[in-house]
Each structure stands twice: as C-alpha cells, then as structure tokens.
Amino acid sequence: MRDDDPWDTIRSLAALFAEFDAERGLPAEEQWTLQVLKLSEEVGEAAQAVIGVRAANPRKGRSHDWEQVQEEVVDAVITGMVALTRMRPDDAPEFLASVLARKAARFLPRTDPHPRDDDPAVTSR
C-alpha cells in the first residue's frame, strides 16, 4: 500500500469514530445507522450549497460558489467511505471496487483487453 493511500486515512477516521461511539455505549448497528444519517446530512449540505450557487433562495441570494459545492461533495464522499469502512472494516476498498465495477458495467461499454483476431468487431476496423 502507498503511504498516501486515502483508504489509510478513511480507516483511521472510521476507527476513531467507532471508538467515540463505543465509549458512548452504542452498539455497532446503531453506530452504522448514525453514520448513514451523517451521510444524509452531508448530501443535504451539498444541496444547500448548490441552492446558494444558483441564488435559489431569494432571502440569501448567492451565498456559495462552485468550489464550496465541490468541497461539500467531497465531505459526502468521505463520509460515505467512512460509513462503508465502519460496516465492512476488513474489505471496504475491495467491496467498493466490486460494486463500482458492477454498476459501471451498466453504463460503460465493455472492452476486452485481448480481442480475438476472428472477432468481427476487430476485423471490421
């Protein structure tokens, strides 16, 4: 693993937050529930920032810029990664990669890294 692997930081955050919640006497499933609710909060903050960029609240006007929206999106991503790691401490990165691959396959064209010479897609080029 690289020294700058973001999953190392995510694991450290997940362990710290689990420790805090355990000290409060919260069982694991309640900790996970609260972490998912925290994710909802972060997504809401991203939405609020978009409303601010678009000046969609007449009382506040333009209250945010796109960089603030991007930071809120990053907060949501981090919170989601922490939630996943808290629920799957042994394999969160691998689980994320497998689900991402499965979901991406619905949208991205499948590419064969080793096309056959007799494949019509290859011979018609």
C-alpha positions as CSV (number, residue, x, y, z in Angstrom):
1,M,0.0,0.0,0.0
2,R,1.2,3.5,-0.8
3,D,1.9,6.0,2.0
4,D,-0.7,8.4,0.6
5,D,-3.5,5.8,0.2
6,P,-6.7,7.6,1.1
7,W,-8.1,4.3,2.5
8,D,-5.5,4.5,5.3
9,T,-6.9,7.9,6.4
10,I,-10.5,6.6,6.0
11,R,-9.7,3.5,8.2
12,S,-8.2,5.8,10.8
13,L,-11.2,8.0,10.8
14,A,-13.6,5.0,11.0
15,A,-11.7,3.6,13.9
16,L,-11.7,6.9,15.8
17,F,-15.4,7.4,15.3
18,A,-16.1,3.8,16.3
19,E,-14.1,4.3,19.4
20,F,-16.0,7.5,20.3
21,D,-19.4,5.8,19.7
22,A,-18.3,2.7,21.7
23,E,-17.4,4.9,24.6
24,R,-20.9,6.3,24.5
25,G,-22.2,2.7,24.7
26,L,-23.6,2.5,21.2
27,P,-23.8,-1.0,19.6
28,A,-22.3,-1.4,16.1
29,E,-25.6,-1.3,14.2
30,E,-26.6,1.9,15.9
31,Q,-23.2,3.4,15.1
32,W,-23.7,2.4,11.4
33,T,-27.2,3.9,11.4
34,L,-25.9,7.2,12.8
35,Q,-23.1,7.2,10.2
36,V,-25.5,6.8,7.4
37,L,-27.6,9.6,8.8
38,K,-24.4,11.7,8.8
39,L,-24.0,10.9,5.1
40,S,-27.6,12.2,4.5
41,E,-26.6,15.4,6.4
42,E,-23.5,15.9,4.2
43,V,-25.5,15.4,1.0
44,G,-28.0,17.9,2.3
45,E,-25.2,20.4,2.8
46,A,-24.1,19.9,-0.8
47,A,-27.6,20.5,-2.0
48,Q,-27.7,23.7,0.2
49,A,-24.5,24.9,-1.4
50,V,-26.0,24.3,-4.9
51,I,-29.0,26.4,-3.9
52,G,-26.6,29.1,-2.8
53,V,-24.7,29.0,-6.1
54,R,-27.9,29.3,-8.0
55,A,-29.2,32.0,-5.7
56,A,-32.4,30.0,-5.5
57,N,-33.2,31.3,-2.0
58,P,-34.3,34.9,-2.5
59,R,-33.7,35.7,1.1
60,K,-30.0,34.7,0.9
61,G,-29.1,35.3,-2.7
62,R,-25.8,33.9,-4.0
63,S,-24.3,32.5,-0.8
64,H,-21.9,29.9,-2.2
65,D,-19.6,29.3,-5.1
66,W,-18.9,26.1,-7.0
67,E,-15.7,25.3,-5.1
68,Q,-17.8,25.2,-1.9
69,V,-20.2,22.8,-3.6
70,Q,-17.2,20.6,-4.6
71,E,-16.0,20.6,-1.0
72,E,-19.4,19.6,0.2
73,V,-19.4,16.8,-2.3
74,V,-16.0,15.6,-1.0
75,D,-17.4,15.7,2.5
76,A,-20.2,13.4,1.4
77,V,-17.8,11.1,-0.4
78,I,-15.5,10.9,2.7
79,T,-18.5,10.3,5.0
80,G,-19.7,7.5,2.7
81,M,-16.3,5.9,2.6
82,V,-16.1,6.1,6.4
83,A,-19.6,4.6,6.7
84,L,-18.7,1.7,4.4
85,T,-15.4,1.1,6.3
86,R,-17.2,1.1,9.6
87,M,-19.6,-1.5,8.3
88,R,-17.0,-3.5,6.4
89,P,-13.7,-2.9,8.1
90,D,-12.0,-5.9,6.5
91,D,-12.8,-5.3,2.9
92,A,-14.3,-1.9,2.2
93,P,-11.9,-0.9,-0.7
94,E,-12.5,-4.3,-2.4
95,F,-16.2,-4.2,-1.8
96,L,-16.4,-0.6,-3.2
97,A,-14.3,-1.7,-6.3
98,S,-16.6,-4.7,-7.0
99,V,-19.8,-2.7,-6.6
100,L,-18.4,0.1,-8.8
101,A,-17.4,-2.4,-11.5
102,R,-20.8,-4.0,-11.5
103,K,-22.7,-0.7,-11.6
104,A,-20.3,0.9,-14.2
105,A,-20.8,-2.1,-16.5
106,R,-24.4,-1.0,-16.9
107,F,-23.3,2.3,-18.4
108,L,-19.8,1.9,-19.8
109,P,-19.1,-0.2,-22.9
110,R,-17.4,-3.5,-22.2
111,T,-13.8,-3.5,-23.5
112,D,-11.9,-6.7,-24.0
113,P,-8.2,-6.1,-23.3
114,H,-7.3,-9.1,-25.5
115,P,-9.6,-9.1,-28.6
116,R,-9.6,-12.2,-30.8
117,D,-8.4,-11.8,-34.4
118,D,-11.6,-13.5,-35.6
119,D,-13.8,-11.1,-33.7
120,P,-16.0,-9.2,-36.3
121,A,-15.6,-6.0,-34.2
122,V,-11.8,-6.3,-34.7
123,T,-11.7,-7.4,-38.3
124,S,-14.1,-4.7,-39.5
125,R,-11.8,-1.9,-38.4
